């Protein structure tokens, strides 16, 4: 395995146990084999997220590590990838190009400052860091990748928009603004003084995010409803988080919102009770 890749990666289950992601409850309802595969993919996503964000290593090292991952996915025999990830790709016939797009999204976050000039630029970023993730998950869940592709893409964008709202303050500290600059300007918000005066824009962005969750629900293929239960759980948890932010007047520059354990359990219960 490439020396730039983390040696602890092979213990994917330990990475999942150590994480506090809202996605983890969705793991528990999968059959053992699929749960193990999702843990492996989740571990990869966590490692890449850590490379994209400000970690203990300098930017040059993190760029080199991302390139090491690229080389592994491009190799015909997947040499350089951890054994469990290479096995997962072969067994589930996962699309390697989606992994490369995910790495492109991570590379975006390595810039000294991140700005999105337009909604199309934002949505390309969302496709790379969320839509591609959703599409990779489809075969792991047992859903048809072609039939459910639009669902995965739309839900991925809704999840990422929710993340953008939740992480507004933290992203500002990292010199990142994911809201489209042309839309901010059109709403009378000077990007140079953002987030000053952005309250109404946050409300608009949150309303659009809620609409995306509704669109994703309508796009779910009925033939894949049972296999997409983990995705519905993710959607329900994040939709509950979005609702909590909206009820609190989207004070996203003042605090980072989280669901309590009872709130998260209620969101999971909603997903389980939804008609399939």
Buried (B, 14 or more C-beta within 10 A) or exposed (E): BBEBBBEEBBBBBEBBEEBEBBBBBBBEBBEEEBBBBBBBBBBBBBBBBBBBBEEEBEEEEBBEBBBBBBBBBEEEEBEBBBEBBBBBBEEBEBBBEBBBBBBBBBBBBBEEEBBBEEBEBBBBBBBBBBBBBBBBBBBBBBBBBEEBBBBBBBBBBBBBBBBBBBBBBEBBEBEBBBBBBBBBEEBEBEBEEBBEEBBEBBEEBBEEBBEBBEBBBEBBBEEBBEBBBBBBBBBBBBBBBBBBBBEEEBEBBEEEBEBEEEBBEBBBEBBEEBEE
